[in-house]
Amino acid sequence: MISHLDGTVSAIAPEGAVIEVGGVGLLVQCTPGTLATLRRGERARVATSLVVREDALTLFGFAADDERDVFELLQTASGVGPRLALAMLAVFTPDELRRAVAAEDVTALTRVPGIGRKGAQRIVLELAGRLGPPGVAGRQGELGQPAAAGPGRPAAAPWRDQVRAGLLNLGWQAREADQAIAAVEADTLAAADGGNGADGGNAAGRAIANGPPAEAEVAAMLRAALRKLSRA
């Protein structure tokens, strides 16, 4: 088993990244949140899980060991393969999944593309007590609490492209992705103006619009967009 990769990021695409280790470029499938932590040309370490099939060897990468461990546990549930497990971790953090399963929150799990109500009930039944209690290992940030977005310059906000690519990769249509992103952007602008005052809101907006997005910002924006889509 390949437990992690430590090397230089040579390419990044919506569905994964190529990490060069010892002169060999390895393609790693990742969630949008994990991809947000990577920068082309910079060194990175990702926890990995190798999935072996008759016709392919696929390497999946994660920002933290806990995320990788949850990915592997999810696949022990009936009907959950690597792609669906990756989609679940694109929508939820590991701790959010632990809470959803512990609370038997079937509705929350159906936010994941590809999971219906019966599938969610089966996942809750089969994974109950196996994911462990929520802790500090997961990524920070809760659903519905994204960082502030940039003011009316959509093309200038770097997080938009990453969130849009993540939504498309999860199976949403381009029009749906754009509408969800616009709604999230409006919400975060309103929250910044109302919660922090004009100066605080403008400063947060400039930080997102003009600088590279932090991984927590991109992941939070993605989850907020998925919440919008699940309510549509």
C-alpha positions as CSV (number, residue, x, y, z in Angstrom):
1,M,0.0,0.0,0.0
2,I,1.2,3.5,-0.8
3,S,0.3,5.5,2.4
4,H,1.4,8.9,1.3
5,L,3.3,10.9,-1.4
6,D,5.8,13.6,-0.7
7,G,6.9,15.5,-3.8
8,T,6.5,18.4,-6.2
9,V,3.1,19.2,-7.7
10,S,3.6,19.3,-11.4
11,A,0.0,19.7,-12.6
12,I,-3.5,20.3,-11.2
13,A,-6.8,19.5,-12.9
14,P,-10.4,19.6,-11.7
15,E,-10.3,15.9,-10.8
16,G,-6.8,15.5,-9.5
17,A,-3.2,16.4,-9.5
18,V,0.1,15.0,-10.7
19,I,2.8,14.8,-8.0
20,E,6.4,14.1,-9.1
21,V,8.3,11.8,-6.7
22,G,11.8,10.6,-7.7
23,G,11.3,11.6,-11.3
24,V,8.0,9.8,-11.7
25,G,4.7,11.7,-12.0
26,L,1.9,10.0,-10.2
27,L,-1.7,11.0,-10.9
28,V,-3.7,11.3,-7.7
29,Q,-7.5,11.7,-7.6
30,C,-8.6,14.3,-5.0
31,T,-11.5,16.2,-3.6
32,P,-11.8,19.9,-4.5
33,G,-10.9,20.7,-0.9
34,T,-7.7,18.7,-1.1
35,L,-6.8,20.3,-4.5
36,A,-7.2,23.7,-2.9
37,T,-4.2,22.9,-0.6
38,L,-1.9,22.2,-3.6
39,R,0.1,24.7,-5.6
40,R,1.8,23.9,-8.9
41,G,5.6,23.8,-8.6
42,E,5.5,23.6,-4.8
43,R,6.3,20.6,-2.6
44,A,3.3,18.8,-1.0
45,R,2.5,15.8,1.1
46,V,-0.8,14.0,0.6
47,A,-2.1,10.9,2.4
48,T,-3.1,8.3,-0.2
49,S,-5.2,5.2,-0.7
50,L,-4.5,2.8,-3.6
51,V,-7.6,1.2,-5.2
52,V,-6.9,-1.9,-7.2
53,R,-9.2,-3.1,-10.0
54,E,-8.8,-5.6,-12.7
55,D,-8.3,-2.9,-15.3
56,A,-6.8,0.0,-13.3
57,L,-4.7,1.1,-10.3
58,T,-6.1,4.3,-9.0
59,L,-4.4,6.5,-6.4
60,F,-6.6,8.8,-4.3
61,G,-5.0,11.6,-2.3
62,F,-6.1,13.5,0.8
63,A,-5.0,16.5,2.8
64,A,-4.9,14.5,6.0
65,D,-4.6,10.9,7.2
66,D,-8.0,11.1,8.9
67,E,-9.7,12.0,5.6
68,R,-7.9,9.0,4.0
69,D,-9.0,6.7,6.8
70,V,-12.6,7.8,6.5
71,F,-12.5,7.3,2.7
72,E,-11.5,3.7,3.2
73,L,-14.1,3.1,5.9
74,L,-16.9,4.5,3.7
75,Q,-16.2,1.9,1.1
76,T,-17.0,-0.9,3.5
77,A,-20.7,0.1,3.3
78,S,-22.8,-1.7,0.6
79,G,-23.0,0.3,-2.6
80,V,-20.2,2.7,-1.7
81,G,-17.3,2.6,-4.1
82,P,-14.2,4.9,-4.3
83,R,-15.9,7.5,-6.5
84,L,-18.9,7.8,-4.2
85,A,-16.7,7.9,-1.1
86,L,-14.7,10.7,-2.7
87,A,-17.9,12.6,-3.5
88,M,-19.0,12.2,0.2
89,L,-15.7,13.8,1.3
90,A,-16.1,16.6,-1.2
91,V,-19.5,17.5,0.4
92,F,-18.6,16.8,4.1
93,T,-15.6,16.9,6.3
94,P,-14.8,13.6,8.1
95,D,-16.3,15.0,11.3
96,E,-19.4,16.2,9.6
97,L,-19.8,12.7,8.3
98,R,-19.3,11.3,11.8
99,R,-22.0,13.6,13.1
100,A,-24.4,12.8,10.3
101,V,-24.1,9.1,10.8
102,A,-24.2,9.3,14.6
103,A,-27.4,11.4,14.4
104,E,-28.9,9.2,11.6
105,D,-29.3,12.3,9.5
106,V,-30.4,10.7,6.3
107,T,-31.4,14.0,4.8
108,A,-27.9,15.4,5.1
109,L,-26.4,12.4,3.4
110,T,-28.7,12.7,0.4
111,R,-27.0,16.0,-0.4
112,V,-24.2,13.9,-1.9
113,P,-24.8,13.3,-5.7
114,G,-25.5,9.6,-6.2
115,I,-27.0,9.0,-2.7
116,G,-30.7,8.5,-2.4
117,R,-32.7,8.1,0.8
118,K,-32.5,4.3,0.8
119,G,-28.8,4.5,0.2
120,A,-28.3,7.0,3.0
121,Q,-30.3,4.8,5.4
122,R,-28.1,1.8,4.5
123,I,-24.9,3.8,5.0
124,V,-26.2,5.0,8.5
125,L,-27.0,1.4,9.4
126,E,-23.8,-0.1,8.3
127,L,-21.4,2.6,9.5
128,A,-23.0,3.3,12.9
129,G,-20.3,3.3,15.5
130,R,-17.5,2.6,13.1
131,L,-16.4,6.1,12.1
132,G,-15.6,7.1,15.7
133,P,-16.6,10.3,17.5
134,P,-16.0,13.7,16.0
135,G,-12.6,15.1,16.9
136,V,-10.0,17.7,15.9
137,A,-8.5,15.7,13.1
138,G,-10.9,16.8,10.4
139,R,-10.6,20.0,8.4
140,Q,-12.0,23.1,10.0
141,G,-15.2,24.8,8.8
142,E,-18.9,24.0,9.1
143,L,-21.6,23.8,6.4
144,G,-23.2,27.1,5.9
145,Q,-20.3,29.1,7.4
146,P,-18.1,29.9,4.4
147,A,-15.4,32.7,4.5
148,A,-16.4,36.0,2.9
149,A,-16.4,36.3,-0.9
150,G,-15.2,39.0,-3.1
151,P,-17.4,41.9,-4.2
152,G,-19.1,42.1,-7.7
153,R,-16.1,40.9,-9.7
154,P,-16.8,37.2,-10.2
155,A,-14.0,36.5,-12.6
156,A,-11.4,38.0,-10.3
157,A,-12.2,35.8,-7.3
158,P,-9.8,32.8,-7.5
159,W,-12.1,30.5,-5.4
160,R,-14.9,30.7,-8.0
161,D,-13.0,28.6,-10.6
162,Q,-12.0,26.0,-8.0
163,V,-15.5,25.7,-6.6
164,R,-17.1,25.6,-10.1
165,A,-14.7,22.9,-11.2
166,G,-15.5,20.9,-8.1
167,L,-19.3,21.2,-8.7
168,L,-18.9,20.1,-12.3
169,N,-16.7,17.2,-11.3
170,L,-19.5,16.1,-8.9
171,G,-22.0,16.0,-11.7
172,W,-23.8,19.3,-11.5
173,Q,-24.5,21.3,-14.7
174,A,-22.6,24.5,-15.5
175,R,-25.7,26.6,-15.2
176,E,-26.5,25.1,-11.7
177,A,-23.0,25.6,-10.5
178,D,-22.9,29.2,-11.6
179,Q,-26.2,30.0,-9.9
180,A,-25.1,28.3,-6.7
181,I,-21.8,30.2,-6.7
182,A,-23.6,33.5,-7.3
183,A,-26.0,32.8,-4.4
184,V,-23.1,31.9,-2.0
185,E,-21.3,35.1,-3.1
186,A,-24.3,37.2,-2.3
187,D,-24.8,35.6,1.1
188,T,-21.2,36.0,2.1
189,L,-21.1,39.7,1.1
190,A,-24.3,40.3,3.1
191,A,-22.8,38.5,6.1
192,A,-19.6,40.5,5.8
193,D,-21.4,43.8,5.6
194,G,-23.8,43.0,8.4
195,G,-21.5,41.2,10.8
196,N,-18.3,43.1,10.5
197,G,-19.3,46.5,9.4
198,A,-18.4,48.1,6.1
199,D,-14.7,48.3,6.7
200,G,-14.4,44.7,7.8
201,G,-16.6,43.4,5.0
202,N,-14.6,45.3,2.3
203,A,-11.3,44.0,3.7
204,A,-12.6,40.4,3.6
205,G,-13.8,40.9,0.1
206,R,-10.5,42.3,-1.1
207,A,-8.7,39.4,0.5
208,I,-10.7,36.9,-1.5
209,A,-10.8,38.8,-4.7
210,N,-7.2,39.8,-4.9
211,G,-5.2,37.0,-3.2
212,P,-4.9,33.2,-3.6
213,P,-7.7,31.4,-1.8
214,A,-6.9,29.5,1.4
215,E,-7.9,25.8,1.4
216,A,-10.5,26.5,4.2
217,E,-12.1,29.2,2.2
218,V,-12.4,27.1,-1.0
219,A,-13.7,24.1,1.0
220,A,-16.2,26.2,2.9
221,M,-17.4,27.9,-0.3
222,L,-17.8,24.5,-2.0
223,R,-19.9,23.1,0.9
224,A,-22.1,26.2,1.0
225,A,-22.7,25.9,-2.8
226,L,-23.7,22.3,-2.4
227,R,-26.2,23.3,0.3
228,K,-27.7,25.7,-2.1
229,L,-28.0,23.0,-4.8
230,S,-29.5,20.5,-2.4
231,R,-32.3,23.0,-1.6
232,A,-33.1,23.8,-5.2
